[in-house]
Amino acid sequence: YEISLGLVGSEMCIRDRVQTTLYDPQKGYFSQQGKNAVTSWDQAQSDLQSIYDKHLSQIDDPDVKEAFKSNALQRLNSVRQKTVVYRNEQNIRWRAQTSKDHADNLVEEFALGGFSPDGQRTMASLMNEIDYQGRMEGWDEETLKRQKTAYQSLAYAGAYGNAMLTDPEGAMRHFQTTGQKIMTPDVSQRVLCLLYTSPS
């Protein structure tokens, strides 16, 4: 009876501390998102181990200690598995966000560089980034193609927006021979309206 009382007390104490370590709304591991969840995982594991070690060291009765070790380790391993799954999910989310930010920067870079050789290298980098996103997200060919066209359209629209300030006629010629064949219909229509209203 004393063993079970001591065990229950120890297990309740460890359970409360584990709950706080994982689920505290401000500092708990499961409240971390993206990069923070990935980079704080090791610390969370260390904290969980410390909770277990500390409680184990406070138990004097050998029988209670053995019972506690068996039960607590089983629970600790189960909790660790949950944190591994969460870390992996957040790692994918973080990588996807990082890739999206990079793609957005490349769109802006292309808009500034325009249709020069540097601009074409930027476009190649952008397409590689979308390929990477496709592999990461498991897109099929159709989805990948749609995403590439969408990003390409945004990049071209930005480039035409800048080009029409310095060379509106050249921008219109390039759009008619190249841009409108590549861009999505809605973006193409917007660019055409801009080019028609630009001062030439």
C-alpha positions as protocol buffer text, in pm:
chain_id: "A"
residue {
  index: 1
  type: TYR
  ca { x: 0 y: 0 z: 0 }
}
residue {
  index: 2
  type: GLU
  ca { x: 285 y: 237 z: 92 }
}
residue {
  index: 3
  type: ILE
  ca { x: 457 y: 155 z: -239 }
}
residue {
  index: 4
  type: SER
  ca { x: 148 y: 241 z: -439 }
}
residue {
  index: 5
  type: LEU
  ca { x: 94 y: 565 z: -241 }
}
residue {
  index: 6
  type: GLY
  ca { x: 453 y: 673 z: -293 }
}
residue {
  index: 7
  type: LEU
  ca { x: 433 y: 578 z: -659 }
}
residue {
  index: 8
  type: VAL
  ca { x: 111 y: 770 z: -716 }
}
residue {
  index: 9
  type: GLY
  ca { x: 258 y: 1079 z: -548 }
}
residue {
  index: 10
  type: SER
  ca { x: 574 y: 1065 z: -759 }
}
residue {
  index: 11
  type: GLU
  ca { x: 386 y: 1002 z: -1080 }
}
residue {
  index: 12
  type: MET
  ca { x: 143 y: 1289 z: -1019 }
}
residue {
  index: 13
  type: CYS
  ca { x: 434 y: 1520 z: -952 }
}
residue {
  index: 14
  type: ILE
  ca { x: 624 y: 1418 z: -1266 }
}
residue {
  index: 15
  type: ARG
  ca { x: 306 y: 1434 z: -1477 }
}
residue {
  index: 16
  type: ASP
  ca { x: 241 y: 1796 z: -1371 }
}
residue {
  index: 17
  type: ARG
  ca { x: 596 y: 1902 z: -1455 }
}
residue {
  index: 18
  type: VAL
  ca { x: 588 y: 1723 z: -1791 }
}
residue {
  index: 19
  type: GLN
  ca { x: 255 y: 1893 z: -1871 }
}
residue {
  index: 20
  type: THR
  ca { x: 407 y: 2234 z: -1796 }
}
residue {
  index: 21
  type: THR
  ca { x: 722 y: 2159 z: -2000 }
}
residue {
  index: 22
  type: LEU
  ca { x: 517 y: 2058 z: -2304 }
}
residue {
  index: 23
  type: TYR
  ca { x: 187 y: 2244 z: -2288 }
}
residue {
  index: 24
  type: ASP
  ca { x: 251 y: 2575 z: -2109 }
}
residue {
  index: 25
  type: PRO
  ca { x: 90 y: 2837 z: -2342 }
}
residue {
  index: 26
  type: GLN
  ca { x: 394 y: 3067 z: -2334 }
}
residue {
  index: 27
  type: LYS
  ca { x: 697 y: 2843 z: -2288 }
}
residue {
  index: 28
  type: GLY
  ca { x: 574 y: 2488 z: -2350 }
}
residue {
  index: 29
  type: TYR
  ca { x: 736 y: 2291 z: -2630 }
}
residue {
  index: 30
  type: PHE
  ca { x: 407 y: 2236 z: -2816 }
}
residue {
  index: 31
  type: SER
  ca { x: 342 y: 2612 z: -2820 }
}
residue {
  index: 32
  type: GLN
  ca { x: 657 y: 2660 z: -3034 }
}
residue {
  index: 33
  type: GLN
  ca { x: 609 y: 2691 z: -3410 }
}
residue {
  index: 34
  type: GLY
  ca { x: 825 y: 2631 z: -3718 }
}
residue {
  index: 35
  type: LYS
  ca { x: 1195 y: 2702 z: -3665 }
}
residue {
  index: 36
  type: ASN
  ca { x: 1148 y: 2754 z: -3289 }
}
residue {
  index: 37
  type: ALA
  ca { x: 1000 y: 2406 z: -3251 }
}
residue {
  index: 38
  type: VAL
  ca { x: 1294 y: 2253 z: -3441 }
}
residue {
  index: 39
  type: THR
  ca { x: 1567 y: 2443 z: -3257 }
}
residue {
  index: 40
  type: SER
  ca { x: 1415 y: 2401 z: -2908 }
}
residue {
  index: 41
  type: TRP
  ca { x: 1357 y: 2025 z: -2940 }
}
residue {
  index: 42
  type: ASP
  ca { x: 1691 y: 1927 z: -2782 }
}
residue {
  index: 43
  type: GLN
  ca { x: 1621 y: 2153 z: -2483 }
}
residue {
  index: 44
  type: ALA
  ca { x: 1275 y: 1998 z: -2441 }
}
residue {
  index: 45
  type: GLN
  ca { x: 1432 y: 1649 z: -2435 }
}
residue {
  index: 46
  type: SER
  ca { x: 1688 y: 1765 z: -2181 }
}
residue {
  index: 47
  type: ASP
  ca { x: 1413 y: 1917 z: -1962 }
}
residue {
  index: 48
  type: LEU
  ca { x: 1208 y: 1595 z: -1975 }
}
residue {
  index: 49
  type: GLN
  ca { x: 1514 y: 1387 z: -1877 }
}
residue {
  index: 50
  type: SER
  ca { x: 1590 y: 1626 z: -1589 }
}
residue {
  index: 51
  type: ILE
  ca { x: 1234 y: 1591 z: -1455 }
}
residue {
  index: 52
  type: TYR
  ca { x: 1267 y: 1213 z: -1460 }
}
residue {
  index: 53
  type: ASP
  ca { x: 1618 y: 1211 z: -1305 }
}
residue {
  index: 54
  type: LYS
  ca { x: 1521 y: 1457 z: -1033 }
}
residue {
  index: 55
  type: HIS
  ca { x: 1216 y: 1260 z: -922 }
}
residue {
  index: 56
  type: LEU
  ca { x: 1407 y: 933 z: -934 }
}
residue {
  index: 57
  type: SER
  ca { x: 1680 y: 1074 z: -709 }
}
residue {
  index: 58
  type: GLN
  ca { x: 1421 y: 1183 z: -449 }
}
residue {
  index: 59
  type: ILE
  ca { x: 1278 y: 831 z: -400 }
}
residue {
  index: 60
  type: ASP
  ca { x: 1448 y: 644 z: -116 }
}
residue {
  index: 61
  type: ASP
  ca { x: 1242 y: 323 z: -111 }
}
residue {
  index: 62
  type: PRO
  ca { x: 1403 y: 75 z: -357 }
}
residue {
  index: 63
  type: ASP
  ca { x: 1068 y: -91 z: -441 }
}
residue {
  index: 64
  type: VAL
  ca { x: 899 y: 243 z: -514 }
}
residue {
  index: 65
  type: LYS
  ca { x: 1206 y: 345 z: -716 }
}
residue {
  index: 66
  type: GLU
  ca { x: 1188 y: 33 z: -936 }
}
residue {
  index: 67
  type: ALA
  ca { x: 812 y: 70 z: -993 }
}
residue {
  index: 68
  type: PHE
  ca { x: 856 y: 439 z: -1072 }
}
residue {
  index: 69
  type: LYS
  ca { x: 1140 y: 370 z: -1319 }
}
residue {
  index: 70
  type: SER
  ca { x: 930 y: 122 z: -1511 }
}
residue {
  index: 71
  type: ASN
  ca { x: 615 y: 336 z: -1532 }
}
residue {
  index: 72
  type: ALA
  ca { x: 781 y: 674 z: -1577 }
}
residue {
  index: 73
  type: LEU
  ca { x: 1018 y: 555 z: -1851 }
}
residue {
  index: 74
  type: GLN
  ca { x: 727 y: 410 z: -2046 }
}
residue {
  index: 75
  type: ARG
  ca { x: 538 y: 740 z: -2021 }
}
residue {
  index: 76
  type: LEU
  ca { x: 850 y: 943 z: -2099 }
}
residue {
  index: 77
  type: ASN
  ca { x: 915 y: 744 z: -2416 }
}
residue {
  index: 78
  type: SER
  ca { x: 555 y: 790 z: -2526 }
}
residue {
  index: 79
  type: VAL
  ca { x: 582 y: 1166 z: -2469 }
}
residue {
  index: 80
  type: ARG
  ca { x: 914 y: 1178 z: -2655 }
}
residue {
  index: 81
  type: GLN
  ca { x: 754 y: 1009 z: -2956 }
}
residue {
  index: 82
  type: LYS
  ca { x: 489 y: 1282 z: -2966 }
}
residue {
  index: 83
  type: THR
  ca { x: 757 y: 1553 z: -2960 }
}
residue {
  index: 84
  type: VAL
  ca { x: 947 y: 1381 z: -3245 }
}
residue {
  index: 85
  type: VAL
  ca { x: 633 y: 1374 z: -3463 }
}
residue {
  index: 86
  type: TYR
  ca { x: 562 y: 1740 z: -3380 }
}
residue {
  index: 87
  type: ARG
  ca { x: 922 y: 1847 z: -3451 }
}
residue {
  index: 88
  type: ASN
  ca { x: 912 y: 1675 z: -3792 }
}
residue {
  index: 89
  type: GLU
  ca { x: 582 y: 1843 z: -3882 }
}
residue {
  index: 90
  type: GLN
  ca { x: 716 y: 2184 z: -3778 }
}
residue {
  index: 91
  type: ASN
  ca { x: 1041 y: 2125 z: -3967 }
}
residue {
  index: 92
  type: ILE
  ca { x: 845 y: 2073 z: -4289 }
}
residue {
  index: 93
  type: ARG
  ca { x: 641 y: 2386 z: -4219 }
}
residue {
  index: 94
  type: TRP
  ca { x: 955 y: 2590 z: -4147 }
}
residue {
  index: 95
  type: ARG
  ca { x: 1131 y: 2469 z: -4464 }
}
residue {
  index: 96
  type: ALA
  ca { x: 821 y: 2543 z: -4670 }
}
residue {
  index: 97
  type: GLN
  ca { x: 798 y: 2898 z: -4529 }
}
residue {
  index: 98
  type: THR
  ca { x: 1171 y: 2957 z: -4585 }
}
residue {
  index: 99
  type: SER
  ca { x: 1138 y: 2837 z: -4945 }
}
residue {
  index: 100
  type: LYS
  ca { x: 832 y: 3056 z: -5004 }
}
residue {
  index: 101
  type: ASP
  ca { x: 1019 y: 3362 z: -4868 }
}
residue {
  index: 102
  type: HIS
  ca { x: 1312 y: 3282 z: -5098 }
}
residue {
  index: 103
  type: ALA
  ca { x: 1079 y: 3247 z: -5398 }
}
residue {
  index: 104
  type: ASP
  ca { x: 912 y: 3582 z: -5317 }
}
residue {
  index: 105
  type: ASN
  ca { x: 1255 y: 3749 z: -5300 }
}
residue {
  index: 106
  type: LEU
  ca { x: 1349 y: 3600 z: -5638 }
}
residue {
  index: 107
  type: VAL
  ca { x: 1028 y: 3739 z: -5790 }
}
residue {
  index: 108
  type: GLU
  ca { x: 1129 y: 4088 z: -5669 }
}
residue {
  index: 109
  type: GLU
  ca { x: 1486 y: 4036 z: -5789 }
}
residue {
  index: 110
  type: PHE
  ca { x: 1362 y: 3942 z: -6137 }
}
residue {
  index: 111
  type: ALA
  ca { x: 1131 y: 4244 z: -6144 }
}
residue {
  index: 112
  type: LEU
  ca { x: 1434 y: 4468 z: -6085 }
}
residue {
  index: 113
  type: GLY
  ca { x: 1671 y: 4281 z: -6319 }
}
residue {
  index: 114
  type: GLY
  ca { x: 1417 y: 4240 z: -6595 }
}
residue {
  index: 115
  type: PHE
  ca { x: 1482 y: 4034 z: -6906 }
}
residue {
  index: 116
  type: SER
  ca { x: 1862 y: 4063 z: -6900 }
}
residue {
  index: 117
  type: PRO
  ca { x: 2092 y: 3756 z: -6872 }
}
residue {
  index: 118
  type: ASP
  ca { x: 2101 y: 3819 z: -6494 }
}
residue {
  index: 119
  type: GLY
  ca { x: 1722 y: 3819 z: -6493 }
}
residue {
  index: 120
  type: GLN
  ca { x: 1717 y: 3483 z: -6674 }
}
residue {
  index: 121
  type: ARG
  ca { x: 1951 y: 3336 z: -6411 }
}
residue {
  index: 122
  type: THR
  ca { x: 1717 y: 3468 z: -6142 }
}
residue {
  index: 123
  type: MET
  ca { x: 1422 y: 3307 z: -6321 }
}
residue {
  index: 124
  type: ALA
  ca { x: 1609 y: 2973 z: -6336 }
}
residue {
  index: 125
  type: SER
  ca { x: 1672 y: 2998 z: -5958 }
}
residue {
  index: 126
  type: LEU
  ca { x: 1303 y: 3075 z: -5904 }
}
residue {
  index: 127
  type: MET
  ca { x: 1196 y: 2768 z: -6105 }
}
residue {
  index: 128
  type: ASN
  ca { x: 1442 y: 2553 z: -5906 }
}
residue {
  index: 129
  type: GLU
  ca { x: 1290 y: 2685 z: -5582 }
}
residue {
  index: 130
  type: ILE
  ca { x: 941 y: 2591 z: -5702 }
}
residue {
  index: 131
  type: ASP
  ca { x: 1069 y: 2244 z: -5797 }
}
residue {
  index: 132
  type: TYR
  ca { x: 1203 y: 2212 z: -5442 }
}
residue {
  index: 133
  type: GLN
  ca { x: 866 y: 2315 z: -5296 }
}
residue {
  index: 134
  type: GLY
  ca { x: 696 y: 2060 z: -5522 }
}
residue {
  index: 135
  type: ARG
  ca { x: 918 y: 1778 z: -5395 }
}
residue {
  index: 136
  type: MET
  ca { x: 868 y: 1886 z: -5036 }
}
residue {
  index: 137
  type: GLU
  ca { x: 490 y: 1916 z: -5064 }
}
residue {
  index: 138
  type: GLY
  ca { x: 443 y: 1614 z: -5292 }
}
residue {
  index: 139
  type: TRP
  ca { x: 278 y: 1809 z: -5577 }
}
residue {
  index: 140
  type: ASP
  ca { x: 173 y: 1630 z: -5893 }
}
residue {
  index: 141
  type: GLU
  ca { x: 293 y: 1755 z: -6234 }
}
residue {
  index: 142
  type: GLU
  ca { x: -16 y: 1968 z: -6293 }
}
residue {
  index: 143
  type: THR
  ca { x: 11 y: 2147 z: -5957 }
}
residue {
  index: 144
  type: LEU
  ca { x: 384 y: 2206 z: -6011 }
}
residue {
  index: 145
  type: LYS
  ca { x: 318 y: 2354 z: -6355 }
}
residue {
  index: 146
  type: ARG
  ca { x: 45 y: 2582 z: -6217 }
}
residue {
  index: 147
  type: GLN
  ca { x: 272 y: 2707 z: -5937 }
}
residue {
  index: 148
  type: LYS
  ca { x: 558 y: 2776 z: -6179 }
}
residue {
  index: 149
  type: THR
  ca { x: 329 y: 2971 z: -6411 }
}
residue {
  index: 150
  type: ALA
  ca { x: 186 y: 3171 z: -6120 }
}
residue {
  index: 151
  type: TYR
  ca { x: 531 y: 3270 z: -5992 }
}
residue {
  index: 152
  type: GLN
  ca { x: 660 y: 3341 z: -6341 }
}
residue {
  index: 153
  type: SER
  ca { x: 357 y: 3563 z: -6407 }
}
residue {
  index: 154
  type: LEU
  ca { x: 422 y: 3768 z: -6092 }
}
residue {
  index: 155
  type: ALA
  ca { x: 791 y: 3808 z: -6181 }
}
residue {
  index: 156
  type: TYR
  ca { x: 713 y: 3913 z: -6538 }
}
residue {
  index: 157
  type: ALA
  ca { x: 443 y: 4155 z: -6422 }
}
residue {
  index: 158
  type: GLY
  ca { x: 694 y: 4323 z: -6191 }
}
residue {
  index: 159
  type: ALA
  ca { x: 952 y: 4343 z: -6469 }
}
residue {
  index: 160
  type: TYR
  ca { x: 701 y: 4498 z: -6712 }
}
residue {
  index: 161
  type: GLY
  ca { x: 596 y: 4744 z: -6442 }
}
residue {
  index: 162
  type: ASN
  ca { x: 957 y: 4864 z: -6416 }
}
residue {
  index: 163
  type: ALA
  ca { x: 1032 y: 4846 z: -6790 }
}
residue {
  index: 164
  type: MET
  ca { x: 737 y: 5063 z: -6890 }
}
residue {
  index: 165
  type: LEU
  ca { x: 883 y: 5350 z: -6687 }
}
residue {
  index: 166
  type: THR
  ca { x: 1200 y: 5357 z: -6898 }
}
residue {
  index: 167
  type: ASP
  ca { x: 1103 y: 5189 z: -7227 }
}
residue {
  index: 168
  type: PRO
  ca { x: 726 y: 5152 z: -7267 }
}
residue {
  index: 169
  type: GLU
  ca { x: 743 y: 5056 z: -7636 }
}
residue {
  index: 170
  type: GLY
  ca { x: 1009 y: 4791 z: -7573 }
}
residue {
  index: 171
  type: ALA
  ca { x: 803 y: 4658 z: -7282 }
}
residue {
  index: 172
  type: MET
  ca { x: 494 y: 4631 z: -7506 }
}
residue {
  index: 173
  type: ARG
  ca { x: 690 y: 4452 z: -7782 }
}
residue {
  index: 174
  type: HIS
  ca { x: 838 y: 4205 z: -7533 }
}
residue {
  index: 175
  type: PHE
  ca { x: 497 y: 4144 z: -7380 }
}
residue {
  index: 176
  type: GLN
  ca { x: 338 y: 4073 z: -7719 }
}
residue {
  index: 177
  type: THR
  ca { x: 611 y: 3835 z: -7834 }
}
residue {
  index: 178
  type: THR
  ca { x: 692 y: 3661 z: -7506 }
}
residue {
  index: 179
  type: GLY
  ca { x: 509 y: 3767 z: -7190 }
}
residue {
  index: 180
  type: GLN
  ca { x: 150 y: 3705 z: -7286 }
}
residue {
  index: 181
  type: LYS
  ca { x: 235 y: 3346 z: -7391 }
}
residue {
  index: 182
  type: ILE
  ca { x: 388 y: 3270 z: -7052 }
}
residue {
  index: 183
  type: MET
  ca { x: 169 y: 3455 z: -6802 }
}
residue {
  index: 184
  type: THR
  ca { x: -164 y: 3348 z: -6656 }
}
residue {
  index: 185
  type: PRO
  ca { x: -462 y: 3513 z: -6834 }
}
residue {
  index: 186
  type: ASP
  ca { x: -562 y: 3734 z: -6537 }
}
residue {
  index: 187
  type: VAL
  ca { x: -210 y: 3872 z: -6479 }
}
residue {
  index: 188
  type: SER
  ca { x: -154 y: 3908 z: -6853 }
}
residue {
  index: 189
  type: GLN
  ca { x: -473 y: 4116 z: -6882 }
}
residue {
  index: 190
  type: ARG
  ca { x: -366 y: 4345 z: -6595 }
}
residue {
  index: 191
  type: VAL
  ca { x: -21 y: 4398 z: -6750 }
}
residue {
  index: 192
  type: LEU
  ca { x: -174 y: 4472 z: -7090 }
}
residue {
  index: 193
  type: CYS
  ca { x: -398 y: 4740 z: -6936 }
}
residue {
  index: 194
  type: LEU
  ca { x: -94 y: 4894 z: -6762 }
}
residue {
  index: 195
  type: LEU
  ca { x: 110 y: 4895 z: -7083 }
}
residue {
  index: 196
  type: TYR
  ca { x: -171 y: 5056 z: -7281 }
}
residue {
  index: 197
  type: THR
  ca { x: -211 y: 5335 z: -7027 }
}
residue {
  index: 198
  type: SER
  ca { x: 161 y: 5400 z: -6983 }
}
residue {
  index: 199
  type: PRO
  ca { x: 296 y: 5720 z: -7141 }
}
residue {
  index: 200
  type: SER
  ca { x: 490 y: 5639 z: -7457 }
}
